[in-house]
């Protein structure tokens, strides 16, 4: 069987251009390296293509989440330099966060790393994951792109911002009192983070939003190697989703959870 042609930096750059990413843009990237097929140079090639496309006046942001190991822990320690993220969000963010020019934010579960002149402006306050003052609120304010490189809408954490904005009844806040963040200089600070956690027994369905947003005409789509590549403005994700949530507060849940929520609400 003939092997697929390797994906090059030029291929990725061409795909980014096709979906509308250009100089000076602010871009939040959800990614899967394996989805491309074989990429010459691996994760670094993808990162180089992103940085070259937005240029010196643009900013690239990647999730460096630690939700999996931390969200249920009574206390946690986030080491900005040493806490890895590969198992949660993949090799591209793990490689990106280690670049000398990258800076990582301090939210205990939903940190991000960024490179570019808007880095300070997307670090968030380190308190809310997705609400006012968070990275995702700041990205909305900057009219940033959300870019999916082989990742599905199941990874579209921007939809959690909609849930927090709407104060959905199937989530509630917890704090991380007693948790610490170790800064790059080795000093420690108390975590101020809170998390808007989903109640056990409920599940989200974010994948359906791909076709819904496509129906609204806001997705730019191409293929790079074997990876579907989608760019959409974060404002469009948020604003359109809010419209649906105003009509059905359980809209972002899977069907069994929507039925469960409807029954719960009817009994109140």
N, C-alpha and C positions, 0 to 999 in steps of 0.2 A: 504494500500500500504506500503510495507516495505521501511524503510528509507535507503538511501545509506550509506555505511560504511564511517565513518568520515575519513578525510585525516589527517595523522599524520606527524610530523617532519621527521620521517624515510621515509615515502612515498615521501616527497618532496626532501629529500636528495638523495634518490635512483633515482628519475627522473632527478635531476641535474647531477648526475654521468652518466646517460644514454646519455644525450645530450652533454657530454664532458666538463662540468664545473668542475674544480679541483683546488687544492691548488695553491695559488699564482696568480690566474687569476684576471684580472680586468673585471668587469661585469656591464654593464648598463642594468637595469631591467625595463621593461614595464609590468604592472601587473593588474590583476583583481581578487580580493579575491573571489568574488561571483562565478566566473567561475569554481572554484575548486569543488563547493558543500560545505558541512560543513567541515571547517578546525578546528581541536582541537586547542584551544589557539588563533585562529584568526590570525590577521596580524603579531603578534609577532612571531608566529611559523614559518611563511614564512621567516621572516627576520632572525630568528635564524638559519634556515636551510641554507640560503644563506651565512651568515657569517661563519658558521661552515665549509661549503664546501670550501670556498676560503681560510680559515684559517688566521692566523695572518699576513701572507705575501701577502694576496690578498686584493682587494678593491672592495666594492660594491657601485654602484652609482645609484641613483634614480632621476627621474625628479621631481622637485618641482615647476612646471610651474604656472605662474599667467597670462598667455596670455589672457585668456578669459576676465577678468575684466579690464586689463590694456592696451591692444594693441591699443584701439581706444581712450583712455583717453588723454586729452591734457597734463596732468601731473599725476604722480602716486607716491605713497609711498610704497616701499617694506620694511616691517619690518621682518628682517631675522628670528627672534624668533617667532613672533606672526602672521604673514600673513599665513593663512591656505591654503592647496592645495587639500583637500579631494574632493571638488566638481569638480576639473579639472582633477586630475590624480589618485584619489582613496585613500582608507584607508591605503594601504601598504606604499606608500610614506609619507603620513601624519604621520603615526606612526613612521616610520624610521627617519624622520627629527627631531623628538622630543627626540631621544635617546641622552644621554649626550655626547657620543663620536662622534656624527654626526656633520659635518660642512656643511653649506649651502653657495653657491656662490651668487654673487651680481647682476647678470643680472636681469634687471627689469621685464622681461617677461619669460625668459627661464633659471631660476636658477636650480641648481641641489644640492642634498645633497649626501655626501659620507662618508664612514667609511673605513679606511684602510690606509696603508703606502703611497699610491699614491694620497691621498686626495688633498694635495697641488697641485699636478700636473694635476688635472682635474677641478680645480676651474675656469679656464679661466680668461681672462682679464676683463670680465664684459662689454665688448664693443659689439662685434658681437655675434649674437645668435648662428650661425652655421659656420661662416667663419674662416679665419686664426686667431689664438689666442683664439678661443672659446673652451669650454669644449669638443665639438664634434670633433674638430680638434685634440685636445690632446688625446682623446680616440682612434682616428685613429692611431696616432703616437704610442700609447701604445699597438696596436694590440688587443684592448679590444673586448670582446664578447658583442653582443646585445642579451638579453634574453627576450622572451615573455612568461609570465606566465598567460595563459588564455586571454591575450590581442591579438588583431588582428594587422595586418600590417597597419591598419588605424592609429595606434598610433606610427608608425615608423618615428619619427621626424628626424632620421638620414638622411632621404631622403631630408629634407630641406637643409642639408649641400651640397647635390648634386646641388640643385637649386641655392644656393648662389655661389658655385664654378663656375657653368656654367653661372651665371649672367643672369638668364632667363628674357625675356622681359615683363613677366606678374607680376613681382614684382619690388618694388622700396624701397629705404631706407627712414625711418623716424627716427628722434632722439627723446629723452625724456628730452629735455632741461627743467630745472626747477623741474625735478623729484628728489626724495630723496631715499636713502637707509638708514634704521636705523640698525646699527650694533648690535651684541649681547651685547656690553657694554653700549648701549644706545646712543652712538655718532652717528652723521649723516654725510653722505657724499653725494655729488652731483652724480647723476647717469650719467655714461658715455655711457650708452647702446644705441645701434641703433637696429632697427628691419627691416628685409627685408620682407616687407609686400606684400601679394598677392593683386593685383588689384581687386576691387569689380567686381563681375560678372564672376570670374574664380574660379574653384574648382579643388582640387587634387583628384586623385585616387591612393592611395598607396596600397590598399588591393591586387591589381593585382600582386604586386611584390612578394607576397608569392609564387605563382606558378611559376613565372619567375625564382626566385632564386632557388626554388626546382629543376627546370629543369637544372640549372647549377650545381647541386649536392653540394650546400654549406650549406644546412639546415640540422641540426640534430633535429629530431622530436620524441617526445614521448607524452604520456598522463599521467597526475597526477590527480587522482580523475576524475573530468569531464573536466579538463582544458588541452587544447592542449598546449604543452610546446615546444618552439622552441629556439634553440641557433644558432647564425650565427655571424661570425666575422664582425665587423663594416667595416673593409677594403673590405670585399667581397660585402657588401651592396653598398658601395660607388663606388668601382671600376667597378663593373658590371653595375650599374645604369648609370654611366658616359658614358659607351659604347653606351647604348641605347639613351642617351640624345644627344650625338654627331651626331647621325643619325636623331633624331627628338627632337627638343628643347622643344616640348610640351608633351613629352612622359609621364611625371608624372601627367598630367592633366586628368580629366574625359573627356569622348568623346565630349560632347557639348562644353567644354572649348577648346579642341584641334581644333575643327572646327572653333571656334571663333578666336583663335590665328592664325591659318593658313590664315583665311580671312584677318585679320589685317596685317599680314606680306605681303600678296600679294598686298595690297593696298599701301604699302610704296614705 
